[in-house]
Amino acid sequence: MMERLEMTKMNRRTFLKKLLGTGVGGMLATLFSYYYARFIEPGQLTVTHHIISHPLIPKEFTGIKLLQFSDVHLGHYYGLNRFRYIIQKINELQPDIVLFTGDLLDEPNKYPHIDAVASELSRIRAPLGKFSIYGNHDHGGYGTDIYRYIMEKAGFQMLVNEHALIKRKERSFIAIAGGDDMMLGKPNFSDMVKAIPDSTYTIVLLHEPDGAMQTSRYPAHLQLSGHSHGGQVQLPFIGPLITPPLSEKYYEGFYQVNHLTLYVNRGLGTTRIPLRFLSPPELTVFTLQHQA
């Protein structure tokens, strides 16, 4: 009888030890995951490289490098020092064309270093041009004029329902078109591509990726978007926990939407919560190639 009581006590003690060990282990894992998502992954910049081939890309554009960056969200959780490092990294990659797909400041009307941001962006070197569009945060917080002031002072051409032709020779060019933000702006897809010469390879910049369904109704070939932050927090076998409106269908990487190729950049900063998990910040380099 005594032996049975001792065995029961031992089993109970072992069970409680295991339970306590599991609880402590789970708590430590949670704390580490939070620390990683808050302080490590947001600083782990990745550079992804892709080749874009198409018969309409002129031979003269083979080897031309486009660099996309997006969703910096400068503010409380993303400071100027980190931004300076990004500018340095962009220049090290030696792009020919630089494309910014929106959301520069998290709260434009509360940000105190407007001219410093413009100064940093002006250091980006891109011999064939620097282009930008509005994101929802750029319009939000009375930011429309603030954002335009920064980008134009930094030498970026703002594309708001309009396009620019980039020429290598008199009859050798591609088009970069930009749409206004879909959430807080007034996008006009028809105006964006109007008067682009027929058979011109056309790249559309549109902040919200789910707008690709509308873009695909027009003669465009590649859409570059941001907005989603790659979901910002993803879980294995589940994917992103929360995606912003208009990035619920397309949130990271390449997609084919009818004839249109879409690429969604994960962005650099964070919003709402200062966490990234399985969705590190990204710069994307596209190398153009004529497809015979």
C-alpha positions as CSV (number, residue, x, y, z in Angstrom):
1,M,0.0,0.0,0.0
2,M,2.9,2.4,0.9
3,E,4.6,1.6,-2.3
4,R,1.5,2.4,-4.3
5,L,1.2,5.8,-2.5
6,E,4.8,6.6,-3.1
7,M,4.4,5.7,-6.8
8,T,1.3,7.9,-7.0
9,K,3.2,10.8,-5.4
10,M,6.1,10.2,-7.8
11,N,3.9,10.1,-10.9
12,R,2.2,13.3,-9.7
13,R,5.5,15.0,-9.0
14,T,6.9,13.9,-12.4
15,F,3.7,15.1,-14.2
16,L,3.9,18.5,-12.4
17,K,7.6,18.8,-13.3
18,K,6.9,18.1,-17.0
19,L,4.0,20.5,-17.0
20,L,6.1,23.2,-15.4
21,G,9.0,22.5,-17.9
22,T,6.6,22.7,-20.8
23,G,5.1,25.9,-19.5
24,V,8.5,27.5,-19.1
25,G,9.7,26.2,-22.4
26,G,6.6,27.6,-24.1
27,M,7.1,31.0,-22.4
28,L,10.7,31.1,-23.4
29,A,9.9,30.2,-27.0
30,T,7.2,32.9,-27.1
31,L,9.6,35.5,-25.6
32,F,12.3,34.5,-28.1
33,S,9.9,34.7,-31.0
34,Y,8.8,38.1,-30.0
35,Y,12.4,39.3,-29.6
36,Y,13.2,37.9,-33.0
37,A,10.2,39.5,-34.7
38,R,10.6,42.8,-33.0
39,F,14.4,43.4,-33.0
40,I,16.1,40.9,-35.4
41,E,14.1,40.2,-38.6
42,P,13.0,43.9,-39.2
43,G,16.7,44.6,-39.7
44,Q,17.5,41.6,-41.9
45,L,17.5,43.2,-45.3
46,T,17.2,40.8,-48.2
47,V,18.0,41.6,-51.8
48,T,16.2,39.5,-54.4
49,H,17.3,39.4,-58.0
50,H,15.0,38.5,-61.0
51,I,15.3,38.5,-64.7
52,I,12.4,39.9,-66.7
53,S,12.3,38.6,-70.3
54,H,9.8,39.7,-72.9
55,P,9.8,40.0,-76.7
56,L,8.7,43.7,-76.4
57,I,11.7,44.6,-74.3
58,P,14.1,46.3,-76.8
59,K,17.5,44.7,-77.3
60,E,19.0,47.9,-76.2
61,F,17.5,47.4,-72.7
62,T,19.0,44.0,-72.2
63,G,21.0,44.2,-69.0
64,I,19.3,47.3,-67.7
65,K,18.6,47.0,-63.9
66,L,15.5,48.3,-62.2
67,L,15.4,48.5,-58.4
68,Q,12.2,48.6,-56.5
69,F,11.8,49.7,-52.9
70,S,8.6,50.2,-51.0
71,D,6.8,50.9,-47.7
72,V,9.6,52.5,-45.6
73,H,7.1,53.9,-43.1
74,L,9.7,56.3,-41.6
75,G,8.6,57.2,-38.1
76,H,8.8,56.0,-34.5
77,Y,9.9,52.4,-35.5
78,Y,12.0,53.3,-38.5
79,G,14.7,55.9,-38.1
80,L,16.9,57.9,-40.4
81,N,20.1,55.9,-39.6
82,R,18.5,52.7,-40.9
83,F,17.2,54.6,-43.9
84,R,20.7,55.9,-44.7
85,Y,21.9,52.3,-44.8
86,I,19.2,51.5,-47.3
87,I,20.2,54.4,-49.5
88,Q,23.8,53.2,-49.4
89,K,22.8,49.6,-50.3
90,I,20.7,50.9,-53.2
91,N,23.7,52.7,-54.6
92,E,25.9,49.7,-54.1
93,L,23.5,47.7,-56.3
94,Q,24.1,50.2,-59.2
95,P,20.6,50.3,-60.6
96,D,19.8,52.1,-63.9
97,I,16.3,52.9,-62.8
98,V,14.9,53.3,-59.3
99,L,11.2,52.8,-58.6
100,F,9.5,53.6,-55.3
101,T,6.0,52.1,-54.8
102,G,4.7,54.2,-52.0
103,D,4.3,54.7,-48.2
104,L,7.4,56.7,-47.3
105,L,6.3,58.2,-44.0
106,D,4.0,56.4,-41.5
107,E,2.4,59.7,-40.4
108,P,3.5,62.5,-42.7
109,N,2.0,65.4,-40.8
110,K,3.8,64.3,-37.6
111,Y,7.2,63.6,-39.1
112,P,9.8,66.2,-38.1
113,H,12.7,65.5,-40.5
114,I,11.1,66.2,-43.9
115,D,14.1,67.9,-45.5
116,A,16.5,65.3,-44.1
117,V,14.5,62.5,-45.8
118,A,14.6,64.4,-49.1
119,S,18.3,64.9,-48.8
120,E,18.9,61.2,-48.2
121,L,16.7,60.2,-51.2
122,S,18.5,62.7,-53.4
123,R,21.7,60.7,-52.9
124,I,20.2,57.7,-54.9
125,R,22.0,57.4,-58.2
126,A,20.0,56.1,-61.2
127,P,21.1,57.3,-64.6
128,L,17.9,56.5,-66.4
129,G,15.6,58.0,-63.8
130,K,13.9,57.8,-60.4
131,F,10.1,57.4,-60.3
132,S,7.6,57.2,-57.5
133,I,3.9,56.8,-56.8
134,Y,1.5,57.5,-53.9
135,G,0.7,54.9,-51.3
136,N,-2.2,55.2,-48.8
137,H,0.1,56.5,-46.0
138,D,1.4,59.2,-48.4
139,H,-2.1,60.6,-48.9
140,G,-3.1,59.9,-45.3
141,G,-2.4,62.3,-42.4
142,Y,-2.6,65.3,-44.8
143,G,0.5,64.0,-46.4
144,T,-0.3,64.5,-50.1
145,D,1.7,67.7,-50.5
146,I,4.4,66.7,-48.0
147,Y,5.1,63.6,-49.9
148,R,5.2,65.3,-53.3
149,Y,7.5,68.0,-51.9
150,I,10.0,65.3,-50.6
151,M,10.0,63.2,-53.8
152,E,10.4,66.1,-56.2
153,K,13.1,67.7,-54.1
154,A,14.9,64.4,-54.1
155,G,14.8,64.2,-57.9
156,F,12.0,61.6,-58.3
157,Q,9.4,62.0,-61.0
158,M,6.0,61.6,-59.5
159,L,3.6,59.5,-61.6
160,V,0.0,60.1,-60.8
161,N,-2.2,58.4,-63.5
162,E,0.5,59.2,-66.1
163,H,3.5,57.6,-67.6
164,A,7.1,58.4,-68.7
165,L,9.0,56.9,-71.7
166,I,12.6,55.8,-71.0
167,K,14.6,55.9,-74.2
168,R,17.9,54.3,-75.1
169,K,17.8,55.3,-78.7
170,E,15.3,57.3,-80.8
171,R,13.0,54.3,-81.4
172,S,14.0,52.2,-78.5
173,F,12.0,52.8,-75.3
174,I,9.9,51.3,-72.5
175,A,7.1,52.9,-70.5
176,I,6.9,53.4,-66.8
177,A,3.3,54.2,-65.7
178,G,2.1,55.1,-62.3
179,G,-1.4,55.0,-60.8
180,D,-2.7,57.0,-57.9
181,D,-3.3,55.2,-54.6
182,M,-6.5,53.0,-54.7
183,M,-7.5,53.6,-51.1
184,L,-7.1,57.3,-50.6
185,G,-6.4,58.6,-54.1
186,K,-8.2,58.8,-57.4
187,P,-6.7,56.2,-59.7
188,N,-7.4,56.4,-63.4
189,F,-6.1,53.4,-65.3
190,S,-7.1,54.7,-68.7
191,D,-5.2,58.0,-68.2
192,M,-2.2,56.1,-66.9
193,V,-1.5,54.3,-70.1
194,K,-3.1,56.7,-72.6
195,A,-0.9,57.6,-75.5
196,I,1.7,55.0,-74.8
197,P,2.8,53.9,-78.3
198,D,1.6,50.4,-79.4
199,S,3.9,47.5,-78.7
200,T,5.7,49.3,-76.0
201,Y,6.8,47.2,-73.0
202,T,4.9,48.9,-70.1
203,I,5.7,48.6,-66.4
204,V,2.9,49.8,-64.1
205,L,3.6,51.0,-60.5
206,L,0.5,50.6,-58.3
207,H,0.7,50.6,-54.5
208,E,-2.0,48.0,-53.9
209,P,-1.3,44.7,-55.5
210,D,-5.0,43.5,-55.8
211,G,-5.5,46.3,-58.3
212,A,-3.7,44.0,-60.8
213,M,-7.1,42.7,-62.0
214,Q,-7.9,46.2,-63.2
215,T,-4.4,46.8,-64.6
216,S,-4.7,43.5,-66.6
217,R,-7.5,45.1,-68.7
218,Y,-5.1,47.5,-70.2
219,P,-1.9,47.0,-72.4
220,A,0.5,46.6,-69.5
221,H,3.0,43.8,-69.0
222,L,4.5,44.1,-65.5
223,Q,3.0,45.5,-62.4
224,L,5.1,46.4,-59.3
225,S,3.4,46.8,-56.0
226,G,4.0,46.9,-52.3
227,H,1.5,47.7,-49.5
228,S,1.2,44.1,-48.1
229,H,4.6,44.0,-46.3
230,G,4.5,40.3,-47.3
231,G,1.9,39.9,-44.6
232,Q,4.5,41.2,-42.1
233,V,3.8,38.3,-39.8
234,Q,3.5,34.8,-41.4
235,L,3.2,31.4,-39.8
236,P,4.4,28.1,-41.4
237,F,1.7,26.3,-43.3
238,I,-0.7,29.2,-42.6
239,G,0.8,32.2,-44.3
240,P,0.1,35.8,-43.4
241,L,-2.1,36.4,-40.4
242,I,-3.3,39.9,-41.5
243,T,-3.0,41.6,-44.8
244,P,-4.1,45.2,-45.5
245,P,-7.2,45.8,-47.7
246,L,-6.3,45.4,-51.4
247,S,-3.4,43.0,-50.7
248,E,-5.4,40.0,-49.5
249,K,-5.2,38.1,-52.8
250,Y,-1.7,38.9,-53.8
251,Y,0.8,39.6,-50.9
252,E,4.3,38.5,-51.9
253,G,6.4,37.7,-54.9
254,F,5.3,36.8,-58.5
255,Y,1.8,36.2,-59.8
256,Q,0.3,35.9,-63.2
257,V,-2.9,37.8,-63.6
258,N,-4.3,37.1,-67.1
259,H,-1.6,38.5,-69.5
260,L,0.0,40.6,-66.7
261,T,2.9,39.7,-64.5
262,L,2.6,41.0,-61.0
263,Y,5.4,41.3,-58.4
264,V,4.7,42.3,-54.8
265,N,7.6,43.7,-52.8
266,R,7.6,43.0,-49.0
267,G,8.7,46.6,-48.2
268,L,11.2,47.8,-45.7
269,G,9.4,49.1,-42.6
270,T,6.4,48.1,-40.5
271,T,3.1,49.6,-39.6
272,R,0.5,49.0,-36.9
273,I,2.8,46.6,-35.1
274,P,6.6,46.8,-35.2
275,L,7.0,43.1,-36.0
276,R,8.2,41.0,-38.9
277,F,8.2,37.2,-38.8
278,L,9.1,35.1,-41.9
279,S,8.7,38.2,-44.0
280,P,12.0,40.1,-44.0
281,P,12.4,43.5,-45.5
282,E,13.3,43.5,-49.2
283,L,14.9,45.4,-52.0
284,T,14.2,43.9,-55.5
285,V,16.4,44.1,-58.5
286,F,14.9,43.3,-61.9
287,T,17.3,42.8,-64.9
288,L,15.6,43.3,-68.2
289,Q,16.2,41.0,-71.1
290,H,15.0,41.0,-74.7
291,Q,13.3,37.6,-75.5
292,A,13.9,36.6,-79.1
